[in-house]
Amino acid sequence: MWDRLSGDALLVLSLAARLAKQGRKPVVEPLHVLAALAIDERSALASILRRHGLGVSSPDRRERSTMPYAVGSSFQLSERVSAIVEPAWDFALRRGETDAAAPHIALALLRSNDPQVENVLIQQQIDVRSLVREILLALGGSNVLTEMCGEQYDLSKWSGEAQRIVRGSQYECGILRTDYIGSEHVLLSLLRDAENPAAQFLEAFYPIPISIAGISSAVKAVCGAGGRTLSNGLRFTINAMQLVSDAQVQARRIGRSFVSAEHILLGVLANRGCSAARALSKRVDLDRLERSSQKLRRPVRS
């Protein structure tokens, strides 16, 4: 069973085991898993769960940072938890994944009809259908992204990296408490996805590295504080849709068949009036940044 789980799923079960131990329970029960899913404040899934009213106090950070990943012999799962892992893996397979991740476990748990979990959901008045929909939206896919961005955009020709950035913009809305997806959320998502070339380019920019913390502060200065009630179906603003279009133009201009992270950044620089560009301008000279970005514009060799 353990080889069917991704690293974040194993960590969730390890956190659940710690919660079971703290409660002096001999085995990990579904409620421990539900609580563990909502603990990690860095996780987009935890942010979704807390936004819908599910959340617990985090264990001490020092304990969590040194907590080992789960291994089969380290704790015992109840039969009800073991019964959740199999459908989580099946759900992952249906979506083309090889391992069950934390969101798949969350979906299986919410659909398990476990009486204790259902009792918590009822007591806290959780809209399960809305919660499941948002988790599915975070897992994503081109059809879901098209729903977010509009029918006129064909995101099937966006790389997995670029699609992940677009999906991640929802998470940034949750952090900033906004009920729309703007170009600034896309830029923040690009920076949070630190492995992509555009984020690495920004973070290595000389003389002022561009970090997600700095841009987040700049976004608040440009767009103001959030605090709005989040809707279940977040949609792109006009500027964000223009960014999607500009990214596609930038990719075609240099002979690329797929849109990647660097084309999203080039799309931001092509529209100086969007909120993302205005936030960037608070941290760096945009003309200098655009000149330096020529390395991202290398065309495909014929």
C-alpha positions in Angstrom: 0.0 0.0 0.0 2.7 2.5 0.9 4.3 2.4 -2.5 1.1 3.8 -4.0 1.3 7.0 -2.0 3.1 10.2 -2.8 5.4 12.0 -0.4 2.7 14.5 0.7 0.2 11.7 1.3 2.7 9.8 3.5 3.4 13.0 5.4 -0.4 13.4 6.0 -0.6 9.9 7.5 2.5 10.6 9.6 0.9 13.7 11.0 -2.3 11.8 11.6 -0.3 9.2 13.5 1.1 11.9 15.7 -2.4 13.3 16.4 -3.6 9.8 17.3 -0.6 9.4 19.7 -1.4 12.7 21.3 -4.9 11.6 21.8 -3.7 8.2 23.2 -5.5 6.3 20.5 -4.0 2.9 19.5 -4.7 3.3 15.7 -5.1 6.1 13.2 -8.8 6.9 12.5 -10.4 8.9 9.7 -10.8 12.0 12.0 -7.0 12.1 12.5 -6.5 12.0 8.8 -9.0 14.8 8.3 -7.3 17.0 10.9 -3.8 16.2 9.5 -4.9 17.3 6.0 -5.7 20.8 7.4 -2.5 21.3 9.4 0.2 22.4 7.0 -0.3 26.2 6.3 2.0 25.9 3.3 -0.3 23.5 1.6 -2.8 24.7 -1.0 -5.1 21.8 0.1 -4.9 22.8 3.7 -5.8 26.4 2.7 -8.9 25.1 0.9 -10.0 23.0 3.9 -9.5 25.9 6.3 -11.4 28.3 4.0 -14.4 25.9 4.2 -14.2 25.8 8.0 -12.1 22.7 8.6 -8.9 23.3 10.6 -7.0 22.4 13.8 -4.2 23.9 15.7 -0.8 22.9 14.2 1.7 20.9 16.1 4.8 22.5 17.2 6.8 23.6 14.1 10.0 22.1 15.3 8.3 18.7 15.9 6.6 18.9 12.5 9.8 19.7 10.6 11.6 16.7 12.1 8.7 14.4 11.8 9.6 11.3 9.6 7.6 10.3 6.6 5.3 7.4 7.3 6.5 3.8 6.9 4.3 0.8 7.3 5.8 -0.3 10.6 5.7 3.1 12.4 2.0 3.1 13.2 -1.2 1.2 12.6 -4.1 2.4 10.4 -7.6 1.5 11.4 -9.6 -0.6 8.9 -11.6 2.5 8.0 -8.5 4.5 7.1 -7.1 1.6 5.1 -10.3 1.4 3.2 -9.9 5.0 2.2 -6.4 4.6 0.6 -7.6 2.2 -2.1 -10.2 4.5 -3.6 -7.8 7.4 -3.3 -5.3 5.5 -5.5 -8.1 4.5 -7.9 -9.1 8.1 -8.2 -5.5 9.1 -8.9 -5.2 6.5 -11.6 -8.4 7.7 -13.3 -6.7 11.2 -13.5 -3.5 9.8 -15.0 -1.4 9.9 -11.8 0.7 7.0 -10.6 0.5 7.8 -6.9 -2.3 8.9 -4.6 -1.5 12.4 -3.3 -3.0 14.3 -0.3 -5.9 15.8 -2.4 -6.9 12.3 -3.6 -7.0 11.1 0.1 -9.1 14.1 1.0 -11.6 13.3 -1.8 -11.8 9.7 -0.8 -12.3 10.7 2.8 -15.1 13.1 2.0 -16.8 10.4 -0.1 -16.2 7.6 2.4 -19.5 8.0 4.3 -17.5 7.6 7.5 -20.0 8.4 10.4 -17.4 10.3 12.5 -16.3 12.4 9.5 -19.9 13.0 8.4 -20.8 14.1 12.0 -18.0 16.7 11.9 -19.0 18.0 8.5 -22.6 18.4 9.7 -21.7 20.0 13.0 -19.4 22.6 11.2 -22.0 23.1 8.4 -19.5 22.2 5.7 -20.8 22.4 2.1 -19.2 19.1 1.0 -20.2 19.5 -2.6 -18.6 22.9 -2.8 -15.5 21.7 -1.0 -15.1 18.7 -3.3 -15.5 20.9 -6.3 -12.7 23.3 -5.1 -10.4 20.3 -4.5 -11.1 19.0 -8.0 -10.4 22.5 -9.3 -7.1 22.6 -7.5 -6.2 19.2 -9.0 -7.1 20.8 -12.3 -7.0 19.8 -15.9 -7.5 21.7 -19.1 -11.3 21.6 -19.0 -11.3 23.1 -15.5 -8.8 25.7 -16.5 -11.0 26.6 -19.5 -13.9 27.1 -17.1 -11.8 29.5 -15.1 -10.3 31.5 -18.0 -13.2 31.4 -20.5 -14.2 29.2 -23.4 -12.2 31.2 -26.0 -8.9 30.0 -24.6 -7.5 26.6 -25.6 -5.3 25.6 -22.6 -4.6 22.2 -24.0 -1.5 23.7 -25.5 -0.2 25.0 -22.2 2.6 22.9 -20.6 1.9 21.1 -17.4 4.1 23.7 -15.6 2.0 26.6 -17.0 -1.3 24.9 -16.2 -0.1 24.4 -12.6 0.7 28.1 -12.3 -2.8 29.0 -13.5 -4.4 26.5 -11.1 -2.2 27.9 -8.3 -3.6 31.4 -8.8 -6.6 30.2 -6.8 -4.4 29.5 -3.8 -3.1 33.0 -4.0 -6.7 34.3 -3.9 -7.1 32.4 -0.7 -4.1 34.0 0.9 -5.0 37.5 -0.2 -8.7 37.0 0.5 -9.9 38.2 -2.9 -13.0 36.9 -4.8 -11.4 37.1 -8.3 -8.3 35.9 -10.1 -6.2 38.8 -11.4 -2.9 38.9 -13.2 -1.2 39.6 -9.8 -2.4 36.2 -8.5 -0.9 34.5 -11.6 2.4 36.2 -11.0 2.4 35.2 -7.4 1.7 31.6 -8.3 4.5 31.7 -10.9 6.9 32.8 -8.1 5.6 30.2 -5.6 6.2 27.4 -8.2 9.9 28.0 -7.7 11.3 25.3 -10.0 10.2 27.0 -13.3 12.7 29.0 -15.4 10.7 32.3 -15.0 10.7 32.1 -11.2 14.4 31.3 -11.2 15.1 34.2 -13.5 13.2 36.6 -11.2 14.8 35.3 -8.0 18.3 35.6 -9.5 17.7 39.1 -11.0 20.5 41.6 -10.3 20.7 43.9 -8.4 17.4 43.2 -6.7 16.2 39.6 -6.5 12.4 39.4 -6.9 10.9 37.1 -4.3 7.3 36.1 -3.6 7.4 37.9 -0.3 8.4 41.2 -1.9 5.8 40.9 -4.7 3.1 39.9 -2.2 3.8 43.2 -0.4 3.8 45.1 -3.6 0.5 43.5 -4.7 -1.1 44.7 -1.4 0.2 48.2 -2.1 -1.1 48.2 -5.6 -4.4 46.4 -5.1 -5.2 47.1 -1.5 -6.1 44.6 1.3 -8.4 41.7 0.7 -10.9 40.5 3.2 -13.7 39.6 0.8 -15.9 36.5 1.0 -14.5 34.0 -1.4 -16.8 32.6 -4.1 -16.7 28.9 -5.1 -16.3 29.6 -8.8 -13.4 32.1 -9.1 -13.1 33.7 -12.5 -10.4 35.6 -14.3 -10.5 39.4 -14.5 -10.2 41.0 -17.9 -6.5 41.8 -17.2 -5.9 38.2 -16.3 -7.6 36.9 -19.4 -5.4 39.4 -21.4 -2.4 37.9 -19.7 -3.5 34.4 -20.9 -3.8 35.8 -24.4 -0.5 37.6 -24.3 1.3 34.5 -23.0 0.0 32.6 -26.1 1.2 35.4 -28.4 4.7 35.4 -26.8 5.0 31.6 -27.3 4.0 31.9 -30.9 6.3 34.8 -31.5 9.4 32.7 -30.7 8.1 29.6 -32.4 6.9 27.6 -29.4 4.0 25.2 -29.8 3.3 25.2 -26.0 2.9 28.0 -23.5 5.4 27.8 -20.6 6.1 29.7 -17.5 8.5 32.1 -19.2 5.8 33.1 -21.7 3.5 34.0 -18.8 6.2 36.4 -17.4 6.7 37.8 -20.9 3.0 38.4 -21.1 3.1 40.4 -17.9 5.9 42.6 -19.3 3.9 43.1 -22.5 1.0 44.7 -20.6 2.5 47.3 -18.3 -1.0 48.4 -17.1 -2.0 45.1 -15.5 -1.8 44.7 -11.7 1.1 42.2 -12.0 3.3 44.6 -13.9 2.4 47.4 -11.6 3.4 45.3 -8.6 6.7 44.3 -10.3 7.4 48.0 -10.9 7.3 48.6 -7.2 10.3 46.3 -6.8 12.3 46.7 -10.0 12.7 48.9 -13.1 10.5 47.2 -15.7 12.6 48.4 -18.7 15.7 46.9 -17.2 13.8 43.7 -16.4 12.5 43.5 -19.9 15.9 43.9 -21.4 17.3 41.2 -19.2 14.4 38.9 -20.1 15.7 38.6 -23.7 17.3 35.3 -22.6 13.8 34.0 -22.1 12.9 34.8 -25.7 15.2 32.5 -27.5 13.4 31.2 -30.5 13.3 27.6 -31.5 16.1 26.7 -34.0 14.9 25.3 -37.3 
